[in-house]
Amino acid sequence: MKKIITLAVLFAVTLTSYSQSLGYQDLALLFSQDDLNGTARFNAMGGAFGALGGDISAINVNPAGLAIFNNSAFTASFNTRNSDITATYFDNAVNSQDQFFNLAQAGAVLVFDSSRKSDWTKFAIGFNYRLTKDFRDSFSAIGNSGVATFRDFPLDNNVPTIDYNVAEEQQFFNNYNGDLTEFNLAFSGVHLNKFYLGGGLNFFNLNFSQQATLVEFNNDGNGNTLDANLYQENFTNGSGVSLNAGFIYKVSKNFRFGVAYETPRWFTEVIEDSNIVDNDGFQGDTEIRVSNSPVIYDNITGNNFFSNSFIYRFKTPSKLTSSAAFIFGKNGLLSLDYVYRNFNNIRLSNDDFSGENDFFQNELRNTHSFNLGTEWRLDRFSIRGGYRLEQSPDILALDTDNLQAYSFGGGYNFGNFKLDFAYSNNNRTAPYNFYPGFNVASANLNIDNRVFTASVTISL
C-alpha cells in the first residue's frame, strides 16, 4: 500500500498532521509542468514557434516546423538561472537566492531535398535533448503562527505529562533537486511548399528529490521548553514517453498558421524512496529535546533509519497548440501561440489513488496559455522580444499565481555560424502549507526566475 505523504508545494492541502513533503497529487502536478528551456532565439521570442518552425526547439511545440529549415544544422544552448524566492510567514519575510548552470538543449536537424519529381519537395529529421524542467530550488520560512503542534515529549514520565502548548517560533527549510529531461525524435515534410506535416516521439527521464526540515520551539507557560526537529526526504525516479504531431499551412508569403497536439506523457514506472513512514505519528526522522530532561528523544537511535519504497504510474495532461505567424519579408515577424492543457485528466495508478484523482478532477482546471514573440533583422543582426502568460491549474488560484514572463535577445549570423543570446524573467506567487491538518495559514511564496541563455548554431 502506498504511504501517506501530504503537503502541497503550490496548493494548500489539508490531510495528515506532522507532514510537510509533497503529496502524490502535488508530485504529479509538478511533473506535468514545463520550463521554457530551448535555444536563445526560442527563449527570447517567448517560445511562440508553433507556426514558425525553423528552430530546433520548435520540435517540442510543433514538429512540422522542422521542414522550414533550409539546410541541416546543429545547435547547443547553455543557460544560467538565478532563482529568488521570498517566503512570508505571519508577517516575517525570508529571502533565498540561488544560481544554477544548465545545458538547456542540444540537437540537430537533417534536411533532405526530394531527389525525384514529387509534390513532397523536402524532408527533415530532427533530434533534440532538452531540459524540460529544472527542479532545483530552496527556500526558508520563519515565523510564529501561535499554534503549537509538537506538544508532547514521548519520554515524559510526569503524571500528568507536560503540555508544551505555547508556540514560540516555527522554522521550515526546504530543498529541491533533480530535473525532468527529454529526448525528441521527429520527422517532417512539406507538400507543394505550402503544407508542412510532422510527427515525433518523445522520451522523458525523471529525477527528483526533496529534503525538508521543520523546527518548532514551544513552552508550557511555566518555563519549560520543547524543541522539535522533523526531517523528511523523498527520492523519485522514472521514465515516460509521449507522441506529438502537427501541421503548418502557408496561406500566403506573409501569413501562416499551425496546429499541434501532444499526447499525455505516460510514466509507466515511477520509483519512490522516502523516510516518510508511520513512525510514532511523526512520519519522518524526529528529534525532540526538552529543558527539564537531559535525555533527547530520537527515533533513529541505533541506526534505526526508516525507509519506504513505492512504485506507481501516472499520466500527465495532453497539450493542444494553435498558432499564427505574420512574416514581413526578410525584415521581421510576429508570432502567437495559444496552448490548452487538460489538467483534469492527470491520473495516478497502481494503487488506490481515488482521492488524488478526485483532486485532479475537482480541484484543478484546464489551463490556457499565450506565447507572443517577435523578431526584426538588421542585415546579419537580429533583435527579438517575447511575452508569456501561463495560467495556474489551481481552481482557487489568485491572478498573481499565474506565471508571467518577459524576454528579449539578439543574435548575429556569421554565415555558417550563428551566436544568439536571450534574457528572460518570469515570476509568480504560490501558497505553501507545511502544517496541513491544522488551522494554520500557509506561507506565501514570491518566486522570481531570471534566465540568461547562449546558443551556438553550426550549419552542416
C-alpha positions as a Markdown table, in Angstrom:
| # | Residue | x | y | z |
|---|---|---|---|---|
| 1 | Met | 0.0 | 0.0 | 0.0 |
| 2 | Lys | 1.1 | 3.5 | -0.7 |
| 3 | Lys | 2.2 | 5.6 | 2.3 |
| 4 | Ile | 0.5 | 8.9 | 3.2 |
| 5 | Ile | 2.6 | 11.8 | 2.1 |
| 6 | Thr | 0.9 | 15.2 | 2.4 |
| 7 | Leu | 1.6 | 18.8 | 1.7 |
| 8 | Ala | 1.2 | 21.0 | -1.3 |
| 9 | Val | 4.1 | 22.8 | -2.8 |
| 10 | Leu | 1.8 | 25.0 | -4.7 |
| 11 | Phe | -1.6 | 24.3 | -3.2 |
| 12 | Ala | -2.9 | 24.1 | 0.4 |
| 13 | Val | -4.0 | 20.5 | 1.1 |
| 14 | Thr | -5.5 | 19.5 | 4.5 |
| 15 | Leu | -4.8 | 15.9 | 5.3 |
| 16 | Thr | -2.5 | 14.4 | 7.9 |
| 17 | Ser | -0.6 | 16.2 | 10.7 |
| 18 | Tyr | 3.2 | 16.4 | 11.1 |
| 19 | Ser | 3.7 | 16.1 | 7.4 |
| 20 | Gln | 5.4 | 18.6 | 5.0 |
| 21 | Ser | 6.6 | 16.7 | 2.0 |
| 22 | Leu | 4.9 | 16.7 | -1.4 |
| 23 | Gly | 1.8 | 14.6 | -1.8 |
| 24 | Tyr | 1.3 | 12.4 | -4.8 |
| 25 | Gln | -1.2 | 14.8 | -6.3 |
| 26 | Asp | 1.4 | 17.6 | -5.9 |
| 27 | Leu | 4.2 | 15.4 | -7.4 |
| 28 | Ala | 2.1 | 14.5 | -10.5 |
| 29 | Leu | 1.2 | 18.2 | -11.0 |
| 30 | Leu | 4.8 | 19.3 | -10.6 |
| 31 | Phe | 6.0 | 16.6 | -13.1 |
| 32 | Ser | 3.3 | 17.8 | -15.6 |
| 33 | Gln | 4.6 | 21.3 | -15.9 |
| 34 | Asp | 7.4 | 22.6 | -18.1 |
| 35 | Asp | 10.0 | 25.3 | -18.1 |
| 36 | Leu | 10.7 | 27.3 | -21.2 |
| 37 | Asn | 14.2 | 25.9 | -22.0 |
| 38 | Gly | 15.4 | 25.9 | -25.5 |
| 39 | Thr | 17.6 | 27.9 | -27.9 |
| 40 | Ala | 18.3 | 31.5 | -27.2 |
| 41 | Arg | 16.2 | 32.5 | -30.2 |
| 42 | Phe | 13.3 | 30.3 | -29.0 |
| 43 | Asn | 13.5 | 31.7 | -25.4 |
| 44 | Ala | 13.9 | 35.4 | -26.5 |
| 45 | Met | 10.6 | 35.0 | -28.5 |
| 46 | Gly | 8.6 | 33.5 | -25.7 |
| 47 | Gly | 8.6 | 30.1 | -27.3 |
| 48 | Ala | 6.0 | 31.2 | -29.8 |
| 49 | Phe | 7.1 | 28.9 | -32.6 |
| 50 | Gly | 4.1 | 26.8 | -33.4 |
| 51 | Ala | 3.6 | 28.3 | -36.9 |
| 52 | Leu | 7.2 | 29.5 | -37.4 |
| 53 | Gly | 9.4 | 26.4 | -37.2 |
| 54 | Gly | 13.0 | 26.8 | -38.4 |
| 55 | Asp | 14.4 | 26.4 | -34.9 |
| 56 | Ile | 15.3 | 23.0 | -33.3 |
| 57 | Ser | 13.4 | 23.9 | -30.1 |
| 58 | Ala | 10.2 | 24.1 | -32.2 |
| 59 | Ile | 10.3 | 20.3 | -32.3 |
| 60 | Asn | 8.7 | 20.4 | -28.8 |
| 61 | Val | 5.9 | 22.7 | -30.0 |
| 62 | Asn | 5.1 | 21.6 | -33.5 |
| 63 | Pro | 7.4 | 19.0 | -35.2 |
| 64 | Ala | 6.1 | 20.2 | -38.6 |
| 65 | Gly | 8.4 | 23.2 | -38.3 |
| 66 | Leu | 11.5 | 21.0 | -39.0 |
| 67 | Ala | 10.8 | 21.2 | -42.7 |
| 68 | Ile | 11.0 | 25.0 | -42.5 |
| 69 | Phe | 14.8 | 24.7 | -42.2 |
| 70 | Asn | 16.6 | 25.4 | -45.5 |
| 71 | Asn | 19.7 | 23.4 | -44.5 |
| 72 | Ser | 21.0 | 21.0 | -41.9 |
| 73 | Ala | 22.2 | 22.5 | -38.7 |
| 74 | Phe | 23.4 | 21.7 | -35.1 |
| 75 | Thr | 22.5 | 23.9 | -32.1 |
| 76 | Ala | 23.6 | 23.7 | -28.5 |
| 77 | Ser | 22.4 | 26.1 | -25.7 |
| 78 | Phe | 23.5 | 26.8 | -22.2 |
| 79 | Asn | 21.8 | 28.9 | -19.5 |
| 80 | Thr | 22.2 | 30.3 | -16.1 |
| 81 | Arg | 19.2 | 30.6 | -13.8 |
| 82 | Asn | 19.0 | 33.0 | -10.9 |
| 83 | Ser | 16.3 | 32.0 | -8.5 |
| 84 | Asp | 14.9 | 34.4 | -6.0 |
| 85 | Ile | 12.2 | 33.1 | -3.5 |
| 86 | Thr | 10.8 | 35.3 | -0.7 |
| 87 | Ala | 8.7 | 33.3 | 1.8 |
| 88 | Thr | 6.4 | 35.3 | 4.0 |
| 89 | Tyr | 5.1 | 33.5 | 7.1 |
| 90 | Phe | 3.0 | 35.5 | 9.6 |
| 91 | Asp | 4.4 | 38.9 | 8.5 |
| 92 | Asn | 8.0 | 37.7 | 8.6 |
| 93 | Ala | 9.8 | 37.5 | 5.2 |
| 94 | Val | 12.9 | 35.4 | 4.4 |
| 95 | Asn | 14.6 | 35.7 | 1.0 |
| 96 | Ser | 16.5 | 32.8 | -0.6 |
| 97 | Gln | 18.7 | 33.2 | -3.7 |
| 98 | Asp | 20.4 | 30.5 | -5.8 |
| 99 | Gln | 22.1 | 30.3 | -9.1 |
| 100 | Phe | 22.2 | 27.3 | -11.4 |
| 101 | Phe | 24.0 | 26.4 | -14.7 |
| 102 | Asn | 22.4 | 24.1 | -17.2 |
| 103 | Leu | 22.8 | 22.5 | -20.7 |
| 104 | Ala | 19.4 | 23.8 | -21.9 |
| 105 | Gln | 19.3 | 21.8 | -25.2 |
| 106 | Ala | 21.4 | 20.2 | -27.8 |
| 107 | Gly | 20.1 | 19.0 | -31.1 |
| 108 | Ala | 20.4 | 18.8 | -34.9 |
| 109 | Val | 18.1 | 18.8 | -37.9 |
| 110 | Leu | 19.0 | 17.0 | -41.2 |
| 111 | Val | 17.3 | 18.4 | -44.3 |
| 112 | Phe | 16.9 | 16.4 | -47.5 |
| 113 | Asp | 15.6 | 17.7 | -50.8 |
| 114 | Ser | 13.5 | 15.3 | -52.8 |
| 115 | Ser | 15.7 | 13.6 | -55.4 |
| 116 | Arg | 12.7 | 12.7 | -57.6 |
| 117 | Lys | 9.8 | 14.7 | -59.0 |
| 118 | Ser | 7.2 | 14.8 | -56.3 |
| 119 | Asp | 4.8 | 17.2 | -54.7 |
| 120 | Trp | 6.7 | 16.5 | -51.4 |
| 121 | Thr | 9.8 | 18.6 | -52.1 |
| 122 | Lys | 11.6 | 18.5 | -48.8 |
| 123 | Phe | 12.0 | 16.2 | -45.8 |
| 124 | Ala | 13.7 | 16.8 | -42.4 |
| 125 | Ile | 14.6 | 14.6 | -39.4 |
| 126 | Gly | 15.3 | 16.2 | -36.0 |
| 127 | Phe | 17.0 | 15.0 | -32.8 |
| 128 | Asn | 17.0 | 17.1 | -29.7 |
| 129 | Tyr | 17.8 | 16.9 | -26.0 |
| 130 | Arg | 16.0 | 19.4 | -23.7 |
| 131 | Leu | 15.9 | 20.2 | -20.1 |
| 132 | Thr | 12.2 | 20.1 | -19.7 |
| 133 | Lys | 12.1 | 21.2 | -16.0 |
| 134 | Asp | 14.8 | 22.1 | -13.5 |
| 135 | Phe | 13.5 | 21.3 | -10.1 |
| 136 | Arg | 16.5 | 22.7 | -8.2 |
| 137 | Asp | 15.4 | 25.4 | -5.7 |
| 138 | Ser | 15.4 | 26.1 | -2.0 |
| 139 | Phe | 13.6 | 28.4 | 0.5 |
| 140 | Ser | 13.2 | 29.0 | 4.2 |
| 141 | Ala | 10.2 | 30.2 | 6.2 |
| 142 | Ile | 10.4 | 31.5 | 9.8 |
| 143 | Gly | 7.7 | 33.0 | 12.0 |
| 144 | Asn | 5.2 | 32.3 | 14.7 |
| 145 | Ser | 1.7 | 31.1 | 13.9 |
| 146 | Gly | 0.7 | 30.9 | 17.6 |
| 147 | Val | -0.2 | 27.2 | 17.1 |
| 148 | Ala | 2.0 | 24.5 | 18.8 |
| 149 | Thr | 1.8 | 21.1 | 17.1 |
| 150 | Phe | 4.6 | 19.2 | 18.9 |
| 151 | Arg | 3.1 | 19.5 | 22.4 |
| 152 | Asp | 4.3 | 16.2 | 23.9 |
| 153 | Phe | 7.6 | 14.7 | 24.9 |
| 154 | Pro | 7.5 | 11.0 | 24.1 |
| 155 | Leu | 9.8 | 10.1 | 27.0 |
| 156 | Asp | 7.9 | 12.3 | 29.6 |
| 157 | Asn | 7.4 | 10.3 | 32.9 |
| 158 | Asn | 5.5 | 13.0 | 34.6 |
| 159 | Val | 1.9 | 12.4 | 35.7 |
| 160 | Pro | 0.2 | 14.2 | 34.1 |
| 161 | Thr | 2.6 | 14.7 | 31.2 |
| 162 | Ile | 3.7 | 18.3 | 30.5 |
| 163 | Asp | 1.7 | 20.0 | 27.7 |
| 164 | Tyr | 4.0 | 22.3 | 25.7 |
| 165 | Asn | 1.1 | 24.3 | 24.2 |
| 166 | Val | 2.6 | 27.8 | 23.9 |
| 167 | Ala | 4.2 | 28.4 | 20.4 |
| 168 | Glu | 7.3 | 30.5 | 20.3 |
| 169 | Glu | 8.5 | 30.0 | 16.7 |
| 170 | Gln | 8.4 | 27.7 | 13.7 |
| 171 | Gln | 11.2 | 27.3 | 11.1 |
| 172 | Phe | 10.9 | 25.5 | 7.8 |
| 173 | Phe | 13.7 | 24.7 | 5.4 |
| 174 | Asn | 13.0 | 23.2 | 2.0 |
| 175 | Asn | 15.4 | 22.0 | -0.7 |
| 176 | Tyr | 14.6 | 20.5 | -4.1 |
| 177 | Asn | 17.0 | 18.8 | -6.5 |
| 178 | Gly | 16.8 | 17.0 | -9.9 |
| 179 | Asp | 15.3 | 17.6 | -13.3 |
| 180 | Leu | 13.0 | 16.3 | -16.0 |
| 181 | Thr | 14.7 | 15.9 | -19.3 |
| 182 | Glu | 13.5 | 14.7 | -22.7 |
| 183 | Phe | 14.9 | 13.4 | -26.0 |
| 184 | Asn | 12.9 | 14.1 | -29.1 |
| 185 | Leu | 12.9 | 12.3 | -32.4 |
| 186 | Ala | 10.8 | 13.8 | -35.1 |
| 187 | Phe | 10.2 | 13.8 | -38.9 |
| 188 | Ser | 8.7 | 16.5 | -41.1 |
| 189 | Gly | 7.9 | 17.0 | -44.8 |
| 190 | Val | 6.5 | 19.8 | -47.0 |
| 191 | His | 3.9 | 19.4 | -49.7 |
| 192 | Leu | 3.8 | 21.9 | -52.6 |
| 193 | Asn | 5.8 | 24.3 | -50.5 |
| 194 | Lys | 2.7 | 25.2 | -48.5 |
| 195 | Phe | 1.6 | 22.4 | -46.2 |
| 196 | Tyr | 4.1 | 21.2 | -43.6 |
| 197 | Leu | 3.3 | 18.0 | -41.7 |
| 198 | Gly | 5.3 | 16.4 | -38.9 |
| 199 | Gly | 5.3 | 13.9 | -36.1 |
| 200 | Gly | 7.5 | 13.0 | -33.2 |
| 201 | Leu | 8.3 | 10.6 | -30.4 |
| 202 | Asn | 9.5 | 11.9 | -27.0 |
| 203 | Phe | 11.3 | 10.1 | -24.2 |
| 204 | Phe | 11.4 | 11.5 | -20.7 |
| 205 | Asn | 13.7 | 10.9 | -17.8 |
| 206 | Leu | 12.6 | 12.0 | -14.3 |
| 207 | Asn | 15.0 | 12.5 | -11.4 |
| 208 | Phe | 13.6 | 14.4 | -8.4 |
| 209 | Ser | 14.3 | 14.7 | -4.7 |
| 210 | Gln | 13.1 | 16.8 | -1.8 |
| 211 | Gln | 14.6 | 17.4 | 1.7 |
| 212 | Ala | 12.5 | 19.3 | 4.2 |
| 213 | Thr | 13.1 | 20.2 | 7.8 |
| 214 | Leu | 10.5 | 21.6 | 10.2 |
| 215 | Val | 11.8 | 23.0 | 13.5 |
| 216 | Glu | 9.4 | 24.1 | 16.3 |
| 217 | Phe | 10.0 | 25.9 | 19.6 |
| 218 | Asn | 7.3 | 25.6 | 22.3 |
| 219 | Asn | 6.9 | 26.0 | 26.0 |
| 220 | Asp | 4.4 | 25.1 | 28.7 |
| 221 | Gly | 3.9 | 28.6 | 30.1 |
| 222 | Asn | 5.9 | 27.7 | 33.3 |
| 223 | Gly | 9.5 | 28.0 | 32.0 |
| 224 | Asn | 9.8 | 24.5 | 30.5 |
| 225 | Thr | 10.7 | 24.4 | 26.8 |
| 226 | Leu | 10.5 | 21.9 | 24.0 |
| 227 | Asp | 12.5 | 22.0 | 20.7 |
| 228 | Ala | 11.3 | 19.6 | 17.9 |
| 229 | Asn | 13.1 | 18.8 | 14.7 |
| 230 | Leu | 11.4 | 16.8 | 11.9 |
| 231 | Tyr | 13.3 | 15.8 | 8.8 |
| 232 | Gln | 11.7 | 14.3 | 5.7 |
| 233 | Glu | 13.2 | 13.2 | 2.4 |
| 234 | Asn | 11.9 | 11.9 | -0.9 |
| 235 | Phe | 13.7 | 10.5 | -3.9 |
| 236 | Thr | 11.8 | 9.8 | -7.1 |
| 237 | Asn | 12.9 | 8.4 | -10.5 |
| 238 | Gly | 11.1 | 7.3 | -13.6 |
| 239 | Ser | 10.8 | 7.4 | -17.3 |
| 240 | Gly | 8.0 | 8.3 | -19.7 |
| 241 | Val | 7.0 | 8.6 | -23.3 |
| 242 | Ser | 4.7 | 10.8 | -25.5 |
| 243 | Leu | 3.8 | 11.4 | -29.1 |
| 244 | Asn | 3.2 | 14.7 | -30.9 |
| 245 | Ala | 2.1 | 15.7 | -34.3 |
| 246 | Gly | 1.2 | 18.9 | -36.1 |
| 247 | Phe | 0.9 | 20.8 | -39.3 |
| 248 | Ile | 1.7 | 24.3 | -40.6 |
| 249 | Tyr | 0.0 | 25.9 | -43.6 |
| 250 | Lys | 1.3 | 28.8 | -45.6 |
| 251 | Val | -1.7 | 30.9 | -46.6 |
| 252 | Ser | 0.5 | 33.4 | -48.3 |
| 253 | Lys | 4.0 | 34.7 | -48.1 |
| 254 | Asn | 3.0 | 36.9 | -45.2 |
| 255 | Phe | 0.7 | 34.6 | -43.1 |
| 256 | Arg | 0.8 | 31.0 | -41.9 |
| 257 | Phe | -1.0 | 29.1 | -39.2 |
| 258 | Gly | -0.4 | 25.8 | -37.4 |
| 259 | Val | -2.0 | 23.3 | -35.1 |
| 260 | Ala | -0.1 | 20.7 | -33.0 |
| 261 | Tyr | -1.1 | 18.1 | -30.4 |
| 262 | Glu | 1.0 | 16.2 | -27.8 |
| 263 | Thr | -0.5 | 13.2 | -26.2 |
| 264 | Pro | -0.3 | 12.7 | -22.4 |
| 265 | Arg | 3.1 | 11.7 | -21.1 |
| 266 | Trp | 2.8 | 8.2 | -19.8 |
| 267 | Phe | 5.2 | 7.4 | -16.9 |
| 268 | Thr | 4.8 | 3.6 | -16.6 |
| 269 | Glu | 7.2 | 3.1 | -13.6 |
| 270 | Val | 7.9 | 5.8 | -11.1 |
| 271 | Ile | 10.1 | 4.5 | -8.2 |
| 272 | Glu | 10.0 | 6.4 | -4.9 |
| 273 | Asp | 12.2 | 6.0 | -1.8 |
| 274 | Ser | 11.4 | 8.0 | 1.3 |
| 275 | Asn | 11.8 | 8.1 | 5.0 |
| 276 | Ile | 8.2 | 9.1 | 5.4 |
| 277 | Val | 6.6 | 6.2 | 7.3 |
| 278 | Asp | 4.1 | 6.0 | 10.1 |
| 279 | Asn | 6.7 | 6.3 | 12.8 |
| 280 | Asp | 5.4 | 7.4 | 16.3 |
| 281 | Gly | 2.9 | 9.6 | 14.4 |
| 282 | Phe | 5.6 | 11.9 | 13.2 |
| 283 | Gln | 6.2 | 10.2 | 9.8 |
| 284 | Gly | 9.9 | 11.1 | 9.4 |
| 285 | Asp | 13.2 | 11.4 | 11.3 |
| 286 | Thr | 12.3 | 13.2 | 14.5 |
| 287 | Glu | 14.3 | 14.6 | 17.3 |
| 288 | Ile | 12.8 | 16.2 | 20.4 |
| 289 | Arg | 14.5 | 17.7 | 23.4 |
| 290 | Val | 13.1 | 19.5 | 26.5 |
| 291 | Ser | 14.7 | 21.8 | 29.1 |
| 292 | Asn | 13.7 | 19.7 | 32.1 |
| 293 | Ser | 15.4 | 16.4 | 30.9 |
| 294 | Pro | 18.9 | 15.6 | 29.7 |
| 295 | Val | 17.5 | 12.8 | 27.6 |
| 296 | Ile | 16.9 | 13.5 | 23.9 |
| 297 | Tyr | 14.2 | 11.6 | 22.0 |
| 298 | Asp | 15.5 | 10.5 | 18.6 |
| 299 | Asn | 13.5 | 7.9 | 16.7 |
| 300 | Ile | 16.6 | 6.9 | 14.6 |
| 301 | Thr | 18.7 | 6.0 | 17.6 |
| 302 | Gly | 20.9 | 2.9 | 16.9 |
| 303 | Asn | 20.9 | 3.5 | 13.1 |
| 304 | Asn | 17.3 | 2.6 | 13.0 |
| 305 | Phe | 16.8 | 4.6 | 9.8 |
| 306 | Phe | 13.3 | 4.3 | 8.3 |
| 307 | Ser | 12.7 | 3.8 | 4.6 |
| 308 | Asn | 9.8 | 3.2 | 2.4 |
| 309 | Ser | 9.7 | 2.2 | -1.3 |
| 310 | Phe | 6.8 | 2.5 | -3.7 |
| 311 | Ile | 6.2 | 2.1 | -7.4 |
| 312 | Tyr | 3.4 | 3.9 | -9.2 |
| 313 | Arg | 2.3 | 5.1 | -12.7 |
| 314 | Phe | 0.9 | 8.4 | -13.8 |
| 315 | Lys | -0.4 | 10.2 | -16.9 |
| 316 | Thr | 0.1 | 14.0 | -17.5 |
| 317 | Pro | -2.2 | 16.3 | -19.3 |
| 318 | Ser | -2.2 | 16.4 | -23.1 |
| 319 | Lys | -1.4 | 19.6 | -24.9 |
| 320 | Leu | -3.1 | 21.4 | -27.9 |
| 321 | Thr | -1.3 | 24.3 | -29.5 |
| 322 | Ser | -2.8 | 26.7 | -32.1 |
| 323 | Ser | -0.5 | 29.2 | -33.7 |
| 324 | Ala | -0.3 | 32.0 | -36.2 |
| 325 | Ala | 2.6 | 33.9 | -37.6 |
| 326 | Phe | 2.9 | 37.1 | -39.7 |
| 327 | Ile | 6.1 | 37.3 | -41.9 |
| 328 | Phe | 7.2 | 40.8 | -43.1 |
| 329 | Gly | 9.5 | 39.7 | -45.8 |
| 330 | Lys | 13.1 | 39.5 | -44.7 |
| 331 | Asn | 12.6 | 42.3 | -42.2 |
| 332 | Gly | 10.8 | 40.6 | -39.3 |
| 333 | Leu | 7.9 | 38.6 | -38.0 |
| 334 | Leu | 5.3 | 38.4 | -35.3 |
| 335 | Ser | 4.1 | 35.1 | -33.9 |
| 336 | Leu | 1.4 | 34.0 | -31.4 |
| 337 | Asp | 0.8 | 30.6 | -29.8 |
| 338 | Tyr | -2.3 | 29.5 | -27.8 |
| 339 | Val | -1.8 | 26.4 | -25.6 |
| 340 | Tyr | -4.5 | 24.4 | -23.9 |
| 341 | Arg | -3.8 | 21.7 | -21.3 |
| 342 | Asn | -6.4 | 19.4 | -19.7 |
| 343 | Phe | -5.1 | 19.2 | -16.1 |
| 344 | Asn | -8.3 | 17.5 | -15.1 |
| 345 | Asn | -7.1 | 14.4 | -16.9 |
| 346 | Ile | -4.0 | 13.8 | -14.8 |
| 347 | Arg | -4.2 | 10.2 | -13.5 |
| 348 | Leu | -2.3 | 8.2 | -10.9 |
| 349 | Ser | -2.5 | 4.4 | -10.9 |
| 350 | Asn | -1.0 | 1.1 | -9.5 |
| 351 | Asp | -2.7 | 1.6 | -6.1 |
| 352 | Asp | -5.7 | 3.3 | -4.6 |
| 353 | Phe | -5.3 | 6.8 | -5.9 |
| 354 | Ser | -9.0 | 7.6 | -5.8 |
| 355 | Gly | -8.5 | 10.6 | -3.5 |
| 356 | Glu | -5.7 | 12.1 | -5.7 |
| 357 | Asn | -7.6 | 11.5 | -8.9 |
| 358 | Asp | -10.7 | 13.2 | -7.4 |
| 359 | Phe | -8.4 | 16.1 | -6.6 |
| 360 | Phe | -7.3 | 16.4 | -10.2 |
| 361 | Gln | -10.9 | 16.3 | -11.4 |
| 362 | Asn | -12.4 | 18.7 | -8.8 |
| 363 | Glu | -9.7 | 21.0 | -7.6 |
| 364 | Leu | -7.8 | 21.6 | -10.9 |
| 365 | Arg | -8.8 | 23.4 | -14.0 |
| 366 | Asn | -7.8 | 23.1 | -17.6 |
| 367 | Thr | -5.5 | 25.9 | -18.5 |
| 368 | His | -4.9 | 28.5 | -21.2 |
| 369 | Ser | -1.5 | 29.9 | -22.1 |
| 370 | Phe | -0.4 | 32.6 | -24.5 |
| 371 | Asn | 3.1 | 33.0 | -26.0 |
| 372 | Leu | 3.9 | 36.0 | -28.1 |
| 373 | Gly | 7.2 | 36.6 | -30.0 |
| 374 | Thr | 8.7 | 39.0 | -32.5 |
| 375 | Glu | 12.0 | 39.2 | -34.4 |
| 376 | Trp | 13.5 | 42.0 | -36.5 |
| 377 | Arg | 16.5 | 41.7 | -38.7 |
| 378 | Leu | 19.1 | 44.4 | -39.5 |
| 379 | Asp | 21.3 | 42.8 | -42.1 |
| 380 | Arg | 23.1 | 40.0 | -40.2 |
| 381 | Phe | 22.0 | 41.1 | -36.7 |
| 382 | Ser | 18.6 | 40.2 | -35.2 |
| 383 | Ile | 16.7 | 41.6 | -32.2 |
| 384 | Arg | 13.9 | 39.7 | -30.5 |
| 385 | Gly | 11.3 | 40.0 | -27.8 |
| 386 | Gly | 8.6 | 37.9 | -26.2 |
| 387 | Tyr | 5.9 | 37.6 | -23.6 |
| 388 | Arg | 4.3 | 34.5 | -22.0 |
| 389 | Leu | 1.3 | 34.1 | -19.7 |
| 390 | Glu | 0.7 | 30.7 | -18.3 |
| 391 | Gln | -2.5 | 30.1 | -16.2 |
| 392 | Ser | -2.2 | 28.2 | -12.9 |
| 393 | Pro | -4.1 | 24.9 | -12.8 |
| 394 | Asp | -5.3 | 25.5 | -9.3 |
| 395 | Ile | -9.0 | 26.3 | -9.5 |
| 396 | Leu | -8.7 | 28.7 | -6.5 |
| 397 | Ala | -5.5 | 30.4 | -7.8 |
| 398 | Leu | -5.0 | 34.1 | -7.4 |
| 399 | Asp | -4.2 | 36.2 | -10.5 |
| 400 | Thr | -0.6 | 36.5 | -9.2 |
| 401 | Asp | -0.3 | 32.7 | -9.2 |
| 402 | Asn | -0.3 | 32.7 | -13.0 |
| 403 | Leu | 3.2 | 32.7 | -14.4 |
| 404 | Gln | 4.1 | 35.8 | -16.4 |
| 405 | Ala | 7.4 | 36.1 | -18.3 |
| 406 | Tyr | 9.1 | 38.8 | -20.4 |
| 407 | Ser | 12.1 | 38.1 | -22.6 |
| 408 | Phe | 14.4 | 39.8 | -25.1 |
| 409 | Gly | 17.5 | 38.9 | -27.0 |
| 410 | Gly | 19.6 | 39.2 | -30.1 |
| 411 | Gly | 21.8 | 37.2 | -32.5 |
| 412 | Tyr | 24.4 | 37.6 | -35.2 |
| 413 | Asn | 24.7 | 35.4 | -38.3 |
| 414 | Phe | 28.3 | 34.9 | -39.4 |
| 415 | Gly | 27.2 | 32.7 | -42.3 |
| 416 | Asn | 27.7 | 29.1 | -41.4 |
| 417 | Phe | 27.9 | 30.0 | -37.7 |
| 418 | Lys | 25.4 | 31.8 | -35.5 |
| 419 | Leu | 25.6 | 33.2 | -32.0 |
| 420 | Asp | 22.4 | 34.0 | -30.1 |
| 421 | Phe | 21.6 | 35.4 | -26.6 |
| 422 | Ala | 18.5 | 35.7 | -24.6 |
| 423 | Tyr | 17.4 | 37.1 | -21.2 |
| 424 | Ser | 14.0 | 36.2 | -19.7 |
| 425 | Asn | 12.3 | 36.9 | -16.4 |
| 426 | Asn | 9.4 | 35.0 | -15.0 |
| 427 | Asn | 7.5 | 35.4 | -11.7 |
| 428 | Arg | 4.5 | 34.1 | -9.9 |
| 429 | Thr | 3.2 | 33.6 | -6.3 |
| 430 | Ala | 2.2 | 30.4 | -4.6 |
| 431 | Pro | 1.0 | 29.3 | -1.1 |
| 432 | Tyr | 3.0 | 26.6 | 0.7 |
| 433 | Asn | 1.2 | 24.9 | 3.6 |
| 434 | Phe | 3.7 | 23.0 | 5.8 |
| 435 | Tyr | 1.0 | 22.4 | 8.5 |
| 436 | Pro | -1.8 | 20.5 | 6.7 |
| 437 | Gly | -4.4 | 19.2 | 9.2 |
| 438 | Phe | -4.0 | 22.3 | 11.5 |
| 439 | Asn | -5.8 | 25.6 | 11.3 |
| 440 | Val | -2.6 | 27.4 | 10.3 |
| 441 | Ala | -2.2 | 29.8 | 7.4 |
| 442 | Ser | 0.1 | 28.9 | 4.5 |
| 443 | Ala | 3.4 | 30.6 | 3.9 |
| 444 | Asn | 3.2 | 32.9 | 0.8 |
| 445 | Leu | 6.0 | 32.4 | -1.7 |
| 446 | Asn | 7.0 | 35.1 | -4.3 |
| 447 | Ile | 9.0 | 33.2 | -6.9 |
| 448 | Asp | 11.2 | 35.1 | -9.4 |
| 449 | Asn | 13.5 | 33.4 | -12.0 |
| 450 | Arg | 15.9 | 35.3 | -14.3 |
| 451 | Val | 17.4 | 33.2 | -17.1 |
| 452 | Phe | 20.3 | 34.0 | -19.4 |
| 453 | Thr | 20.7 | 31.7 | -22.4 |
| 454 | Ala | 23.5 | 31.5 | -25.0 |
| 455 | Ser | 23.3 | 29.3 | -28.2 |
| 456 | Val | 25.7 | 28.3 | -30.9 |
| 457 | Thr | 24.4 | 27.1 | -34.3 |
| 458 | Ile | 26.6 | 25.5 | -36.9 |
| 459 | Ser | 25.3 | 24.8 | -40.4 |
| 460 | Leu | 26.1 | 21.3 | -41.6 |
